[in-house]
């Protein structure tokens, strides 16, 4: 197939506005789903929200489900490289041809919906409709659906998840979700539906109270990390960590995770609990017993095969270059903790490009203790903070002598690697490229990861 049809589809979706321009309502999405025949009702859904760890957790859930022999649809956002990455079936993104076909299939119904509303169907609503239609057409046995933003009025929330997973909640997207953890938790709690199972990662107290209250109000069963499930132990291992997990229905020993950091171990525990919850009779129609533990060997194999690109990912050695998508202070704190625990860097050079609407000062404060120098730049997004503005903020935190401004990301990466190389091959120097998902994606392209 000519790439033109795919490129035209992407162009048509982008013409519907930028992803971060939100009109908080489900009216358009409900009307669009109705004329499409409600594809989101054709399969059970595991719905995932939270502030940090959503994509990693969703990917682990999807891998566990596929290891059990199920056909799985996965909807995540944003993409690292290609828009079609957002819609995956059988562990792989849909092809360019299939993506173009999906867009062509839903476009007439989108235009019908446009005619009924003052505001047109948005960028994210279009992609969500395409994903739901793709999963119904496949058909999949189950869909793992990551929320775009929030929960209550997110386009994905027209689906009723049999399992709702809520990863750790912190301050992010405050313009749309609220200025406190409690307000943000209230928005995210909206994915907990009547008679569902709510799998809750460890949360700040104020968030936990909101989530449990919502579950009680709608009659959902609650499973909480640290109480009903969790991480019993973890130790460093080459290329990741070895963990012992307490599931909802048993203990899983000697589980290798090809990821770094305590936060990823927590994500794995949530993913495991979600799949156990789904496997129970309440989610699948099978009888409920106390013998619902998954096959431990299946769990081990699934986690070995799990991937989470751009999440503290080693993309080069000699010197070690890490790419990480952390984009808010809580996420960066988890990254810094993992760096300190897992890597023995004696000199770490940072490359930072961030979105202008983020808590940039908070990000810089988390990074300051572990970076000897930081090179500030910008990524390919129109939302990227100008490099000079970022440099001014960085100098307030790091001091002028530790901040370098390089206008292009490729040049910034080259300079960071050169600085790390100056320490010598065995001196423990490294490079961390971080600040946003877009920065991580751009860096992976520039460093030709996966080619």
TORZAVEX-619846 format. One record per atom (N, C-alpha, C): residue in three letters; x negated, y, z. Coordinates in steps of 0.1 Angstrom, whole numbers, plus 5000, padded with zeros to 4 digits. Layout:
<rs>
ALAXYZ;...
</rs>
This chain:
<rs>
UNK499249885000;UNK500050005000;UNK499150125000;UNK499550224992;UNK498850354993;UNK499050415006;UNK498050485011;UNK498050545024;UNK499050665024;UNK499450705012;UNK500250825011;UNK501550815019;UNK502250705018;UNK503550685025;UNK503350695040;UNK502350635045;UNK502050645060;UNK501750795063;UNK500850855056;UNK500550995058;UNK501751085058;UNK502651065048;UNK503851145047;UNK504751115059;UNK504850995064;UNK505550965076;UNK505051045088;UNK503751035090;UNK503051115101;UNK503351265100;UNK503251315087;UNK503551455085;UNK504951485089;UNK505851405085;UNK507351425088;UNK507551425103;UNK506951335110;UNK507151335125;UNK506551455131;UNK505351495127;UNK504651615132;UNK505451745129;UNK506251745118;UNK507051865115;UNK508151885125;UNK508451785133;UNK509551795143;UNK509051865156;UNK507851925155;UNK507451995167;UNK506251925174;UNK505651985183;UNK504551925190;UNK505151835202;UNK504351735205;UNK504851645215;UNK505151705229;UNK504351805232;UNK504551865246;UNK505551975247;UNK506251995236;UNK507352095236;UNK508652015240;UNK509052025252;UNK510051935258;UNK511452005259;UNK512451945255;UNK513851995257;UNK514551885266;UNK514551905279;UNK514951795288;UNK516451755287;UNK516751665278;UNK518051605277;UNK517951475270;UNK518951385273;UNK519051255266;UNK520151255256;UNK520851365254;UNK521951365245;UNK521651325231;UNK520551385225;UNK520151355211;UNK519751215210;UNK519051165220;UNK518451025219;UNK519650925220;UNK520550955229;UNK521750865230;UNK522550855217;UNK522750975211;UNK523450975198;UNK522750905187;UNK521450925187;UNK520550865177;UNK520650705178;UNK520450665191;UNK520550525193;UNK521850465190;UNK522950535192;UNK524250485189;UNK524450465174;UNK523950555166;UNK524150535151;UNK523150435146;UNK522050405153;UNK521150295150;UNK521650155154;UNK522750155162;UNK523250025167;UNK522649985180;UNK522150085188;UNK521550065201;UNK520549955201;UNK519449975194;UNK518349865193;UNK517749835207;UNK517749935216;UNK517049915229;UNK517749815237;UNK519049775233;UNK519749675241;UNK519549535236;UNK518749525225;UNK518549395219;UNK517549295226;UNK516949345237;UNK515849275243;UNK515749335257;UNK515249255267;UNK514949315280;UNK513749405280;UNK513749505289;UNK512649605289;UNK512049605302;UNK510649615302;UNK509949655314;UNK509449795312;UNK509949885321;UNK509750025319;UNK508650075328;UNK507750155323;UNK506550195331;UNK506450345331;UNK506350405343;UNK506050545345;UNK505050565356;UNK504750695359;UNK503750725369;UNK502950835364;UNK501950885372;UNK501150995368;UNK499850945362;UNK499250845368;UNK497950785363;UNK498150635362;UNK497450575352;UNK497450425351;UNK498550365343;UNK499450445337;UNK500550395330;UNK500150305318;UNK499250355310;UNK498850285298;UNK498150155301;UNK497150165311;UNK496450045315;UNK497349945320;UNK498249985329;UNK499149885335;UNK500049825324;UNK500649905315;UNK501449855305;UNK500749755296;UNK499449785293;UNK498649695285;UNK498449555292;UNK498149565305;UNK497949445313;UNK499249365313;UNK500449425315;UNK501749355315;UNK501949285302;UNK501649365291;UNK501849305278;UNK500949185276;UNK499749185280;UNK498849075278;UNK499248955286;UNK499748975299;UNK500248865307;UNK501448805300;UNK502348885295;UNK503548825289;UNK503248745276;UNK502248795268;UNK501948725256;UNK501248595260;UNK500448595271;UNK499748475275;UNK500748365279;UNK501948405283;UNK503048315287;UNK503848265275;UNK503348305263;UNK504048255250;UNK505148345245;UNK505348465251;UNK506448545246;UNK505948645235;UNK506948675227;UNK506648785217;UNK507048915223;UNK506049005223;UNK506149125231;UNK505949255222;UNK506849345224;UNK506649485219;UNK506049575229;UNK505149665225;UNK504449755234;UNK504549895229;UNK505149985237;UNK505250125232;UNK504450215242;UNK503450275238;UNK502550365247;UNK502350495240;UNK501850595248;UNK501550725243;UNK500550795253;UNK499750885247;UNK499550915233;UNK498550815227;UNK498350835214;UNK497350745208;UNK495950795209;UNK494950705208;UNK493550745208;UNK493150795194;UNK493650715184;UNK493150745170;UNK494350765160;UNK495250665159;UNK496250665149;UNK497650655155;UNK498550725150;UNK499950735156;UNK500550595156;UNK500150505147;UNK500850375147;UNK500350285159;UNK499350325166;UNK498850255178;UNK500050255188;UNK500850355188;UNK501950365198;UNK502950245198;UNK503050185186;UNK504050085184;UNK503349955181;UNK503249865190;UNK502549735188;UNK503449615190;UNK503249515182;UNK503949385183;UNK502949275182;UNK503149175191;UNK502149065191;UNK500749105193;UNK500549215201;UNK499249255205;UNK498549345195;UNK499149385184;UNK498549465174;UNK499449575170;UNK498849695167;UNK499649805162;UNK500349765149;UNK501549825146;UNK502149795133;UNK501249855122;UNK501349795111;UNK500549835099;UNK501049975094;UNK500250035086;UNK500650165080;UNK501850145072;UNK501950035064;UNK503150005056;UNK504449995065;UNK504249915076;UNK505449895085;UNK505850025091;UNK504850105095;UNK505150235102;UNK505950325092;UNK505450325080;UNK506150415069;UNK507650355067;UNK507750225067;UNK509150165065;UNK510050205077;UNK509450195089;UNK510250235101;UNK510750375100;UNK509850465096;UNK510250605095;UNK511350625085;UNK511150555073;UNK512150575062;UNK513450515067;UNK513450405075;UNK514650345079;UNK515450435089;UNK514750495098;UNK515450575108;UNK515750725104;UNK515050765093;UNK515150915090;UNK516650955086;UNK517350875079;UNK518750915076;UNK519650935089;UNK519350845099;UNK520150855111;UNK519650975120;UNK518351005119;UNK517851125125;UNK518451245120;UNK518651255107;UNK519151365100;UNK520651385104;UNK521351275105;UNK522751275110;UNK522851335124;UNK521851295132;UNK521851345146;UNK521451485147;UNK520551525138;UNK520151675137;UNK521451755135;UNK522351705126;UNK523451785122;UNK524451815134;UNK524351725144;UNK525251735156;UNK524751825167;UNK523451865166;UNK522851935178;UNK522252065173;UNK522152155183;UNK521452285180;UNK519952265179;UNK519452165187;UNK518052135186;UNK517852005179;UNK516851995170;UNK516651875162;UNK515951765170;UNK516151645165;UNK515451535171;UNK513951565171;UNK513351535183;UNK511951575185;UNK510951475180;UNK509651515180;UNK508551435177;UNK508651295185;UNK508751315198;UNK508651195206;UNK509951105205;UNK511051175203;UNK512351105202;UNK512351025189;UNK511751075178;UNK511551005165;UNK510750875167;UNK509650895174;UNK508750775176;UNK509450675185;UNK510150715195;UNK510850625204;UNK511850545196;UNK512650615188;UNK513650545180;UNK513050445171;UNK511850475164;UNK511150385156;UNK510750265163;UNK510150285176;UNK509750165184;UNK510850075187;UNK511950135192;UNK513150055196;UNK513649975184;UNK513650035172;UNK514149965160;UNK513149855156;UNK511849885157;UNK510849785153;UNK510949665162;UNK511149685175;UNK511249565184;UNK512549485182;UNK513649555179;UNK514849475176;UNK514749395163;UNK514049455153;UNK513949395140;UNK512949275141;UNK511949275150;UNK510949175150;UNK511449035150;UNK512348985159;UNK512649055172;UNK511649015182;UNK511549095193;UNK510649055204;UNK511448995215;UNK510748915224;UNK511448855235;UNK511548965247;UNK510649055247;UNK510649155258;UNK509849275252;UNK510249395257;UNK509449515253;UNK508949585266;UNK507649625265;UNK507049695276;UNK506949845271;UNK507649925278;UNK507850065273;UNK507250165283;UNK506250245279;UNK505750345287;UNK506450475285;UNK506850545296;UNK507450675295;UNK506450775289;UNK507050865282;UNK506150975277;UNK505851075287;UNK506851125294;UNK506651225305;UNK507851215314;UNK507551215327;UNK508651205337;UNK509351075338;UNK510651075335;UNK511450955336;UNK512850975333;UNK513551055342;UNK514951075341;UNK515451115327;UNK514751215321;UNK515251265308;UNK514251235297;UNK513351145300;UNK512451095289;UNK513151015279;UNK512851035266;UNK513550965255;UNK513650815257;UNK512650755264;UNK512650615266;UNK513750565276;UNK514250665283;UNK515150625294;UNK516550595290;UNK516850585277;UNK518150535273;UNK518150375274;UNK516950325276;UNK516850175278;UNK516950155293;UNK517650045297;UNK517750005311;UNK516749895314;UNK515749935320;UNK514649835323;UNK515149735334;UNK514949605331;UNK515149505341;UNK514149515352;UNK512949565349;UNK511849585358;UNK511349735356;UNK511249815366;UNK510749945366;UNK509449945373;UNK508349985367;UNK507049995373;UNK506650145374;UNK506250185387;UNK505850325389;UNK504450325395;UNK503550365386;UNK502150375390;UNK501950495399;UNK500750515405;UNK500550625414;UNK500950765408;UNK501650835417;UNK502250965413;UNK501351075419;UNK501051175411;UNK500351295416;UNK500851415408;UNK500151525410;UNK500551655403;UNK499951655389;UNK500851665379;UNK500551675365;UNK501851715358;UNK501751785347;UNK502851835339;UNK503851915348;UNK503251995357;UNK504052065367;UNK505052165360;UNK504652215348;UNK505552305341;UNK506952245339;UNK506952105336;UNK508152045333;UNK508751955344;UNK507851895352;UNK508351795362;UNK508451855376;UNK507951975379;UNK508052025392;UNK506652055398;UNK506652135409;UNK505352175414;UNK504952095426;UNK505751995431;UNK505351915442;UNK505451775438;UNK504751685446;UNK504751545444;UNK506151495445;UNK506951545455;UNK508351505457;UNK509151535445;UNK509051645439;UNK509851685427;UNK509451595416;UNK508151565414;UNK507751485403;UNK508251335405;UNK508151295417;UNK508651155420;UNK510151145417;UNK510851255420;UNK512351255417;UNK512551235402;UNK511851295394;UNK511951275379;UNK511651135375;UNK510551085381;UNK510050955376;UNK510950845382;UNK511550865393;UNK512450765399;UNK513650735390;UNK513950825380;UNK515050805372;UNK515050675363;UNK513850615362;UNK513850485354;UNK514350365362;UNK514450385376;UNK514950275384;UNK516450265382;UNK516950155376;UNK518350135373;UNK519050035382;UNK520350045382;UNK521049945391;UNK520749805388;UNK520549735399;UNK520249585399;UNK518849555393;UNK518049655391;UNK516649625385;UNK515749585397;UNK514449565393;UNK513449535403;UNK512449655401;UNK512149725412;UNK511249835412;UNK509949795418;UNK508849795409;UNK507549765414;UNK506749895416;UNK506449925428;UNK505850045432;UNK504350035436;UNK503550105429;UNK502150115433;UNK502050195446;UNK500850185452;UNK500650265464;UNK500850415461;UNK501650485469;UNK502050625466;UNK501850715478;UNK501750845475;UNK501750935486;UNK503050925494;UNK503150945507;UNK504350925515;UNK505550995509;UNK505351115505;UNK506551185500;UNK507051125487;UNK506251075479;UNK506651005466;UNK507350875470;UNK506750795479;UNK507350665483;UNK508750685488;UNK508950785496;UNK510250805502;UNK511350835491;UNK510950915481;UNK511850945470;UNK512150815462;UNK511150735459;UNK511350615451;UNK512250515458;UNK511950485471;UNK512650385478;UNK514150435480;UNK514350565482;UNK515650615484;UNK516450595471;UNK515850625459;UNK516550605446;UNK516850455445;UNK515950365448;UNK516150215446;UNK517350175455;UNK517450225467;UNK518550195476;UNK519850245471;UNK519850365465;UNK521050425460;UNK521650345449;UNK520750285440;UNK521250215428;UNK521350065430;UNK520950015442;UNK520949875444;UNK519849795438;UNK518649865436;UNK517549795430;UNK516649725441;UNK516049615438;UNK515149545447;UNK513749615446;UNK513149635458;UNK511849705458;UNK510649615461;UNK509549625454;UNK508349555456;UNK507249655457;UNK506549665469;UNK505649775472;UNK504149715473;UNK503249785466;UNK501849745467;UNK501449775482;UNK500749675487;UNK500249685501;UNK501249615510;UNK502449585506;UNK503349515514;UNK503749385508;UNK504549385497;UNK504949265490;UNK503949215480;UNK502949295476;UNK501949245467;UNK500749345469;UNK499549305463;UNK498449395464;UNK497149325461;UNK496049405463;UNK494749355461;UNK494149305474;UNK493849175475;UNK493349115487;UNK491849135489;UNK491149145477;UNK489649155478;UNK489149185464;UNK488049245463;UNK487349275450;UNK485849285452;UNK485149245442;UNK483649265442;UNK483249295428;UNK482149365427;UNK481549395414;UNK481149275407;UNK481249285394;UNK480749175385;UNK480249235372;UNK479449165365;UNK478949215352;UNK480049245343;UNK480149375338;UNK481249405329;UNK482549435335;UNK482649435348;UNK483949465354;UNK483949425369;UNK484949355373;UNK485049315388;UNK485849185389;UNK485549115400;UNK486248995404;UNK487249025415;UNK488548995413;UNK489549035423;UNK490348915428;UNK490848935440;UNK491848835445;UNK493148905447;UNK494148865441;UNK495448935440;UNK496548855448;UNK497248935456;UNK498548885462;UNK499648915453;UNK500248815447;UNK501448845439;UNK502748835447;UNK503848845441;UNK505148835448;UNK505348695452;UNK504748595446;UNK505048455448;UNK503848365450;UNK502748435453;UNK501548345455;UNK500248435454;UNK499148365457;UNK497848435457;UNK497048385444;UNK496348475438;UNK495648445426;UNK494148475428;UNK493348375429;UNK491948385432;UNK491048395419;UNK489848445421;UNK488848445411;UNK489348505397;UNK489948615398;UNK490548685386;UNK489548785381;UNK488948775369;UNK488048865364;UNK488748975356;UNK488449105360;UNK489049215353;UNK487949285345;UNK488049305332;UNK486949365324;UNK487049525325;UNK487449575337;UNK487549715340;UNK486849745353;UNK486549875354;UNK485849925366;UNK486750005375;UNK486549995388;UNK487250075398;UNK488350015405;UNK488550065418;UNK489650015426;UNK490950045420;UNK491050155412;UNK492350195406;UNK492750095396;UNK491850035389;UNK492249935379;UNK492649805386;UNK492049775397;UNK492449655405;UNK493949675409;UNK494249795414;UNK495649825417;UNK496549815406;UNK496149865394;UNK496949855382;UNK497149705378;UNK496149625380;UNK496349475377;UNK497349415387;UNK497249455400;UNK498249405409;UNK499649435405;UNK499849565401;UNK501149605397;UNK501649535384;UNK500749515375;UNK501049435363;UNK501549295366;UNK500749235375;UNK501049095379;UNK502449085386;UNK502649175395;UNK503949175402;UNK505149205392;UNK504849285382;UNK505949315372;UNK506249195364;UNK505249115360;UNK505548995352;UNK506148885361;UNK505748875374;UNK506348785383;UNK507848825385;UNK508148955386;UNK509448995388;UNK510348965376;UNK509748985364;UNK510448965352;UNK510748815350;UNK509748735355;UNK509948585353;UNK510948525363;UNK511348605373;UNK512348555382;UNK513748545376;UNK514648475382;UNK515948455377;UNK516748585375;UNK516448685383;UNK517148815382;UNK516948885369;UNK515748855364;UNK515348925351;UNK515548835339;UNK515548705341;UNK515548615329;UNK516748525328;UNK517548515339;UNK518648425339;UNK518248285344;UNK517048265348;UNK516648135353;UNK516948135368;UNK516948015374;UNK517248005389;UNK516148065397;UNK516548135408;UNK515648195417;UNK515248095427;UNK513948075428;UNK513347985438;UNK512048055444;UNK511447985453;UNK510248035459;UNK509047985451;UNK509247915440;UNK508147855432;UNK507947935419;UNK508148065420;UNK507948145408;UNK506548195406;UNK505548145412;UNK504248185410;UNK503848145396;UNK503148235389;UNK502648215376;UNK501548115376;UNK501248045365;UNK500147955364;UNK498848035366;UNK498048015377;UNK496948095380;UNK495948095369;UNK495747985361;UNK494847985350;UNK495248075339;UNK496548075337;UNK497148165327;UNK496848305330;UNK497048345343;UNK496848475348;UNK495348515346;UNK494448425349;UNK493048455348;UNK492648475333;UNK493248395324;UNK492948405310;UNK493448535305;UNK494648575309;UNK495248695304;UNK494448825308;UNK494048825320;UNK493248945325;UNK491848955318;UNK491248835315;UNK490048835308;UNK490248895294;UNK491348875288;UNK491648925275;UNK492149065274;UNK492549125286;UNK493149255286;UNK492149365282;UNK492749465276;UNK491849585271;UNK492549715275;UNK491749815277;UNK492249945280;UNK491350055274;UNK491350065261;UNK490350155254;UNK490350295260;UNK489150355261;UNK489050495266;UNK489250505281;UNK489250395288;UNK489350405303;UNK488050355309;UNK487250455312;UNK485850425317;UNK485250315309;UNK485250335296;UNK484750235286;UNK483350265283;UNK482550155284;UNK481150165280;UNK481050155264;UNK480650265258;UNK480650265243;UNK479250255237;UNK478250275246;UNK476950265241;UNK475950235252;UNK474850175250;UNK473850155260;UNK472550205255;UNK471650245264;UNK470350295261;UNK470350435255;UNK470850545262;UNK471350545276;UNK472850495276;UNK473350465287;UNK474750425289;UNK475650545286;UNK476650525277;UNK477550635274;UNK478950575278;UNK479650655286;UNK481050615291;UNK482050715285;UNK483150665281;UNK484250745276;UNK485450725286;UNK486050825291;UNK487150815300;UNK488250925297;UNK489450875298;UNK490650965294;UNK491251045306;UNK490551045318;UNK491051115329;UNK491351255326;UNK492551305329;UNK492951445325;UNK493651525336;UNK493651475348;UNK494151545360;UNK493251515372;UNK493351595383;UNK492451565394;UNK492551425400;UNK493751375402;UNK493851245408;UNK493251135399;UNK493451145386;UNK492851055377;UNK491351065377;UNK490851185377;UNK489351215377;UNK488751165391;UNK489451175402;UNK488951125414;UNK488750975414;UNK489750905407;UNK489550755406;UNK488350725397;UNK488150805387;UNK487050785378;UNK485750805385;UNK485650905393;UNK484450935400;UNK484150835411;UNK485150785417;UNK485050675427;UNK484450545421;UNK485050515409;UNK484550395402;UNK483050415397;UNK482750535392;UNK481350565388;UNK480450545399;UNK480750595411;UNK479850595423;UNK479750445427;UNK480750375426;UNK480750235431;UNK480050135421;UNK480350155408;UNK479950055398;UNK478650085391;UNK478250205390;UNK477050245382;UNK476050315391;UNK474750275389;UNK473750335397;UNK472950445390;UNK473750535385;UNK473150645377;UNK472250735386;UNK471050765382;UNK470250865389;UNK470451005383;UNK470851005370;UNK471151135364;UNK472351105354;UNK473451185356;UNK474651165348;UNK474951305342;UNK474951305329;UNK475351425321;UNK476751415316;UNK477551515319;UNK478951515315;UNK479251595302;UNK480151545294;UNK480651615283;UNK482151635286;UNK482651755286;UNK483951785291;UNK484751865281;UNK485951815276;UNK486851895268;UNK488251865274;UNK488951975277;UNK490251955284;UNK491352025277;UNK492651995281;UNK493752065277;UNK493952195285;UNK494352305279;UNK494452425286;UNK495552435297;UNK496552345296;UNK497652345305;UNK497352255317;UNK496152205319;UNK495852115330;UNK495252195342;UNK495152125353;UNK494452185365;UNK492952165363;UNK492452255355;UNK491052245351;UNK490052265363;UNK490352355371;UNK489552375383;UNK489552245392;UNK490652185393;UNK490752055401;UNK489851945394;UNK489951935381;UNK489051845374;UNK487551865376;UNK487251995375;UNK485752035377;UNK485352005391;UNK486152025401;UNK485752005415;UNK485551855417;UNK486351775411;UNK486151625413;UNK484851585406;UNK484451645395;UNK483251595387;UNK481951655393;UNK482051765400;UNK480851835404;UNK479851745412;UNK480251665421;UNK479351585429;UNK478551485421;UNK479051435410;UNK478351325403;UNK477651365390;UNK477851495385;UNK477251535373;UNK476051625376;UNK474851595370;UNK473751685372;UNK473951805363;UNK474451785351;UNK474751895342;UNK476051865335;UNK476751965330;UNK478051945323;UNK477952025310;UNK478251965299;UNK478352035286;UNK479752055283;UNK480252175282;UNK481652205279;UNK481852225265;UNK482952185260;UNK483252195245;UNK484752185243;UNK485252155232;UNK486652145229;UNK486952015221;UNK488151965222;UNK488451845213;UNK489351895201;UNK489851795194;UNK490551825182;UNK492051875183;UNK492551875196;UNK493851925198;UNK494052075198;UNK495152115193;UNK495452265194;UNK495652305208;UNK495852215217;UNK496052245232;UNK494752255239;UNK493652225232;UNK492352225239;UNK491952365244;UNK491452365256;UNK490952495262;UNK489752545254;UNK489752675250;UNK488552725243;UNK487252695252;UNK486152665245;UNK484952625252;UNK484452735261;UNK484552865256;UNK484052975265;UNK484852985278;UNK486152975277;UNK486952975288;UNK486652865298;UNK486452745293;UNK486052635301;UNK484752655307;UNK483752715300;UNK482452735305;UNK482552835317;UNK483352935316;UNK483553035327;UNK484052965340;UNK485052875338;UNK485552805349;UNK484452705355;UNK483752645346;UNK482752545351;UNK481652615358;UNK481252735354;UNK480152805361;UNK480552835375;UNK481852865377;UNK482352895391;UNK482152775400;UNK482252655395;UNK482152535403;UNK480752475403;UNK480052475391;UNK478752405390;UNK477552505392;UNK477852635389;UNK476752735388;UNK476252745374;UNK475752855370;UNK475352885356;UNK474252785351;UNK473352745360;UNK472152665355;UNK472652525351;UNK473752475356;UNK474152335353;UNK475252325342;UNK475552435336;UNK476652435326;UNK476052485312;UNK476352405302;UNK475952435288;UNK477252445280;UNK477252535271;UNK478452555262;UNK477952505248;UNK478752415242;UNK478452365228;UNK479852365222;UNK480052435211;UNK481352455205;UNK481952335199;UNK481152245194;UNK481652125187;UNK481351995196;UNK482351905196;UNK482251785204;UNK481151695199;UNK480951685186;UNK479851595181;UNK478551645185;UNK478351775185;UNK477051835189;UNK476851825204;UNK477951835211;UNK477951825226;UNK477451685230;UNK478051585223;UNK477651445226;UNK476251415223;UNK475751465211;UNK474351455207;UNK473451515218;UNK473751635222;UNK472951705232;UNK472951625245;UNK474051575250;UNK474151505262;UNK473251375262;UNK473351305250;UNK472551185249;UNK471051215249;UNK470651325243;UNK469251375243;UNK468851405257;UNK469651475264;UNK469251505278;UNK469151375286;UNK470051285285;UNK469851155292;UNK468651085288;UNK468351085275;UNK467151015269;UNK465851075275;UNK465851205279;UNK464651265284;UNK464251205297;UNK465151135304;UNK464751075317;UNK464050945315;UNK464050885303;UNK463350765300;UNK464350645300;UNK463950535294;UNK464850425291;UNK465350365304;UNK464550355314;UNK464850275326;UNK465050365339;UNK465350495336;UNK465550585347;UNK466950595352;UNK467850525347;UNK469250525352;UNK470050645348;UNK469750705336;UNK470550815332;UNK471650775323;UNK472750855323;UNK473950815315;UNK474650945311;UNK475750915303;UNK476551025298;UNK478050985300;UNK478851075306;UNK480251065307;UNK480951165299;UNK481851115289;UNK482651195281;UNK484051185285;UNK484651295289;UNK485951285296;UNK486751415295;UNK487951415301;UNK488751535302;UNK490151525296;UNK490351435287;UNK491751405281;UNK491651285273;UNK492851235269;UNK493051125260;UNK492451155247;UNK492751285242;UNK492251325229;UNK490751325229;UNK490151375240;UNK488651375240;UNK488151235239;UNK488751145247;UNK488251005246;UNK488450945232;UNK489550975225;UNK489750925212;UNK488750985202;UNK488551115203;UNK487651185194;UNK486251125196;UNK485851105208;UNK484551055211;UNK484350915205;UNK485350825207;UNK485350695201;UNK485150695186;UNK485750785179;UNK485550795165;UNK484150845162;UNK483750945169;UNK482351005166;UNK481250895169;UNK481450815179;UNK480550715182;UNK480750575175;UNK481750585166;UNK482150465158;UNK482350335166;UNK483150355177;UNK483550245185;UNK484450155177;UNK484250025177;UNK485049925171;UNK484749905156;UNK483849985150;UNK483549955136;UNK482649835134;
</rs>
